[in-house]
Amino acid sequence: MPPSDHFDIAVIGAGAAGLMAAIAAGRAARERGVLLRIAAIDSAKKIGAKILISGGGRCNITNEVVRAQDFNGMQNGIAKVLRTFGVPDTIAFFEDLGVPLKREETGKIFPISNRARDVVDALLAAAASVGVEIVSGMPVTSIEPGFIVNKLIHADRVILAAGGRSVPKTGSDGSGYALARRLGHTITATFPALVPLIVTPGHWITAISGTSVDAELSVKSPTGRVLHRHRGSMLFTHFGLSGPVVLDVSRHWIANQPATLSANFLPCETFDSLEAMLLDAGRRNPRATVASVLRGRLPERLLNQLAPDTPLGRMTKDDRRRIVRDLVDFTLPVIRDRGFDYAEVTAGGVPLEEIDLATMESRRCKNLYLCGEILDVDGRIGGFNFQWAWASGRAAGISAAWGQV
């Protein structure tokens, strides 16, 4: 690319939000009979690397129901952006690109092919069809006044879609935050979200690696007040804890330090209901054990750790109550998270208050638009973060092309 190459729009970042922004800008311009020169610039040599690894390589495009309350951030602002491009719009968009979709029992929506590669290929083809020029393997280190990118490229408008800090090997290394700061924005504290958690080395949790259980997790303040509660599948691993419920709750545990994380392994039971169940079982059969009463409701390997073989008829009140407490309110010995290398998304970023959410244009820098993970928005697991990328990217692209969504 020769020095001083001129583009109408330069999109910084060619991930989910950036590609959608470039496609939307190109389409919006052509609908008005205008041909814009658009570049999508990415530091990664392989475009769409983060999309390719998402959903176990299947790409969880969206969810059947996406609401503002599925996200952390400025709720009314998130809702405003999501309304511009909803789930039916996303489904229609990808099916028009030749990527038929399917809904799974969880509500997650995937390509019928189960191939994330099909999603990336379709996005790249759509970008090419409206003349978007993909520039790969080019880290953007500077955007000077007048939108001179890397002292090489001049752009009339810039869309900043450089992502957050999660999975930096894909190119999402947090460099976009420095660019946003230089262009007048502030950045809220950033930390991993949707990230597995590590427990004390040698704890029995690591000995039952591969076991999963339906659990309700609670983040608690040092005084014991419940700050956040979530239910779902939890997976015990060789390092600690993973699975959907752990990923969803992780950002709340991190954000509220010093906080603890506790698990109810029998979400339909309370301390009182479980103790009453065991008392009744002991009266009917004194030789029954906690494990025999709960067999079928909990994995054997978990029962072996929490439920001794002592017959209920011989168990002391204190021992029974300790076991009940462990089953419905077990303090998980979490010491840290696995970090950005293993996080699916970044919490924190450019505050939505600094963005005109009708256009995604910066309130701090005219003709600068922001979308995707660089903004202070993070959703729970299940396709929600992709829906934010599609909606915010499309809004930024259309607005950059002709000023409104």
N, C-alpha and C positions, 0 to 999 in steps of 0.2 A: 504494500500500500504506500503510495508516494506521499511525501510531506505535504501538509496543508490540504489534504483531501477533504472535501466539503460534503457534509450530510445535512439533510433537513432535521433528522432525528437520530441521535445516538443512544442506543439502549445499552447500559452498562450491566452486564450479566445476562447470560443466555440460558438460564434455568427455566423452571416452570413459569414464573411470573414474567420474566424477561421475554421469553418466546411468545407468550400470549400477548404481551404489550406490543411487540413488533408486528405480529400478525394483525392485531386489532387496528393498529395505526395504518398499516398498509391497506387493509380492507376499507377503513373509514375514508381514506383519501381517495381511493379508486371509486367508491360509491358517489363521490362528488366530481368525478372526472379529473382528478388531480393525481399526478405521479410524484410521490415523494421518494427521496433517496434515504433509506433507513439502514443503519448498521446495528447489528447485535454483536457486542464485543464481550468475549469471555476469556478468563485467564486459563481455563482448562483446555487441553488439546482435544479432549473428547467431550463434545457437547451433550448435555443431558445426563451426565454421570449420576447425579443425585436421583433423578427420575428412575434411572435404570436399576438402582439398588432398592428403591422404595417397595414396600409391600412384599418383601422377600423376592424381588425381581418381577413381581406381577403388576405393580403400580396401582395402588388404591386411589383411583381418580377422584372420588368424592364419596359422600354418604347420602343415603336416601332422605335424611332429614338433617339440615344444617341450620342452626340458630346462633344468634349472637352469644347466647349463654354457653355455647360450646367452646368459647374462646376466653382467653384472659386478655384484658386490655380495656379500652374505652368502649363500653358496650353499645351505646347509641351510635357511635361512629362506625363500629364494625357492622352493625345492623344496616346502616345506610349504604355501605359499600356492597354488602351481600345482596341487598335488594336489587341492585343493578344487573346482577347476573346470578340467577339462582341455580339450583340443582337441575331442574328440567332444561335450562339453557346449556348447562355443561354437558349433559347427556346428548342433547341435540347437536352441539358443537362437535363432539368427538365422533358421533355416528355419521355426521356429514363428512367428516374427514376419513371415513372408512374404518373406524374403530368401533365395532358393536360392543355394547357393554352388558354386564349381568349384575344383578343384585344378589348378594349372599345373605344368609340367615342373620348375620350381625348387622345388616343394613349397609355394609360396605359395598361399593360399586367398583368392579374391576373390568378390564377388557375380557371378552369371552375367550380370547386366545391365551389369557394368563401370561401375556408377554409385555413387559414394560417397554421393550424395544419397539413394539408396534406404536406405542404412544409417542416416543421420541421421533420415530421416522415420520409419523403423521404430522407432528408439529413442524418438523424441519421442511417437509414437503409443502405445508401450508404457508410457511414463511417464504420459501422460494417462489411460490405461486404469486406472491404480491411484491416480489422483487427485493426482499430483505437480504442484505449481504451479511453473511456470518463471518465474523473475524474471531478465530479461535487461537488459543495459546498466547494471548496478549493481556497480561495483567495491566489494569488501569491504575497508575500510580499518581496521576495528577489530573485535575480538571481546573484549568486556569480561567480567569475572567474572560468572558466572551465564549466560554465553553470550548476551550482548546484542550483536547484530550491527549495526554502523553506528548504534548508539543507537536503532534502529527496530524490530528484530526480536528477539524472545526465543525461544530454542530450548532444549528439554530436553537434546538431544544434537546434536553437530555432527560432520559428516563433512568433513574437509579434503581436497579433491580439486582443488586449485587449479593443479596442473601445475607445470612447471619454468620454464625461461627460453627454450626454443626457440620460434622463430617468434612473437615477441612481438606481432606485428600481429593474431594470432588471439585475444589476451587472455592468453596464457601468458607473462606478463612477469616472473615471479619474485616477485610480491607475496605469494604464499602462504608464502614462507620467513619473512618478517617476522611473519606471523600465528603461524606455528609457534613461532618464538622467543619471542614474548610469552606463549605458552601453555606454555612450559617446555622446549621442545625445542632441541637443537643442530642445526647444519647443517654437513655436511661440505662441503669446497670444491666448488663447482659450475663446470662448464666444458662447452663444446659436445661433443656426441658425434654420430656419424653425420653428419659434416660434411665438405664438400669442402675440399681443401687448395690453397693458393696457392704458386706457385713464383717464383723470381727473375724479375723482368720481363725480357722479351727472350730468355729461354731458348728453345732449339729446341722444347721441349715445347709451347709455346703456338703454334708455327707449324704443328703437325699436329693442331690442334683438330678434334674429331669422329672421330678414330681411336680404336678400342678394341682391347684385347689381353688375352688371358688371362695373368695374372701372379701370381707369389707375392711378397708384400710382407713385409719383415722390419723390425721396429723394433729398433734396436741402441743399446746404451749407448755412451758415449764410448770405452769400451775395446773395442768391437766385439762384445760379448756380445749374442746374440739374445734379446730380451725378449718378443717376440710375433711370430707368423708367421701369415699368412692368405693364402689363394689365392682368386682369382675374377676377374671382369671389371673391367678398369680403363679409364677413359675419359680421353683427353687433351682439355683444354679451352682456351679462350682465356685463362683465368686460371691454369690449372695442372692439377689432377687431380680426377677424380670417379669415379663408378661404384661398384658394390657393394663391391669389395674395399677401395677407398680409404675409403669411409664406415665400414666395419667396423673398419679399422685406425686410423682417425683418433684415437679417444679414447685409444688406447694410446700413440700418438706424442705427443699433448698431455700426457698424464699423466706421461710419463717424461722430460720435458725436463730437461737437454739430451740429446736423442736424435736419431738420424738415421733415415732411411727409405730402404731399398734395394729394388730390384726385380729379380727373376729373370724375364726375358721369355720364357724357355723352361723352365717349371717342371719338366719331366721330365728336364732336363739339369743336370749339375754342371759345374764348371770343367773337371775332368779328362775327363769324357765328351764335352763339346763340343770341347775341344782335340783329342782323339783323332779325332773325326769330321772336323774340318777338316784335320788332318794326313793322314788317309787319303784324303780327297777331293783334296787337293793332289798326293798321289803318283799317284793314278789320272788326274788331269787338271790339270796345273800351271796351265792357263789359267782354271780355275774360280775364282770369287770367293766370298766369304762370302755375299753376297746370292744368288748362284745356288744355293748349297748349301741355304740356308734358305728360299728362295722357296716360298711356300705355307704355311710354318709361322709366319711373322710378316707383319704388314701392310707393304706396299711403302713407305709413308711413314715407318715406323719403321726399316726396313732402310736406307733412304736416309740416315738420320741416324747410324746406328751402324755400318754396314758399307761401307767404301770399295770402289772398283772395282778396287783392286790385285789382280792375280792371286795366288792362294795360293802359286804357285811362286816368286814374286818377293817375297813378304812376309817381313819379318824376324821372328825369334822374339818380340822385344819387342812389335812391332806386333800380331802375331797374339794374343798373350796379353792385350794391352790391350783388343782387340776382344772376346775371349772374356769378360773380366771385365765389360765394359760390358753384355754380353748376359745374364749370369747373376747379376751383383751390381752393378747400376748405382745409385749414390747419387743419389737424387732431390733436387733443390735446393729443398726445401720451406722456406718462410720463415714461414708462419703458416697458420691455418685461416680459413675465411670467416665465422666468428662465429655467434652465436645466431640471426641473421636467416635463416641458411641451414641450421642444424642441425636434424635431425629429432627429436632427443631431448636431454635434459640429463643429464650425468653428475653424481653427487653428490646431496645432499639430506638429508632426515631419516634418520638411521641406523636400520636395522631392529632393532638392539638396544634401541631405545627404544619398540618396538611389541610388543604381545602378538600374535604372529602366528597364534594360534588364533582371534582375534576382530578383529584389526586395530585394537584399542583402544590408545590411548596409555598408556604406563607412567608418563607424567609428568602427565597431566591426565585425570581420570575423565570418562567420557562424551564424550570426543573420539576420533574414529576418523580414520585417515589411509589414503589409497590412491593408486595411480597414480604419476605421474611426480614428485610431490613427494618421494617416498621415494628413498633412495639405491640405486636399481636402474636399470640401463640395459641393454637387449638389443641384439643385432646386427640388421642389416637383414633384413626378410623376414616381418613380422607378429608378431614376438616381443614388441615393446613393447605392441602392442594386446592380446595375450594376457595380459600382466601387468595391464593396465588392467581387462580383463574380470574376471579372477580376483580381484584385490585389491579392486576395486570391489564385486563381488558379496559377498565376505566381509565387508567393512565395512558394507554395507547390511543384510544379514541380522542381523549382530551388533547394529547400532544399533537394529534393530526389536525383537529379543527376546533378545539376549544371547549367542547362539551360532550357529556356522555349521552 
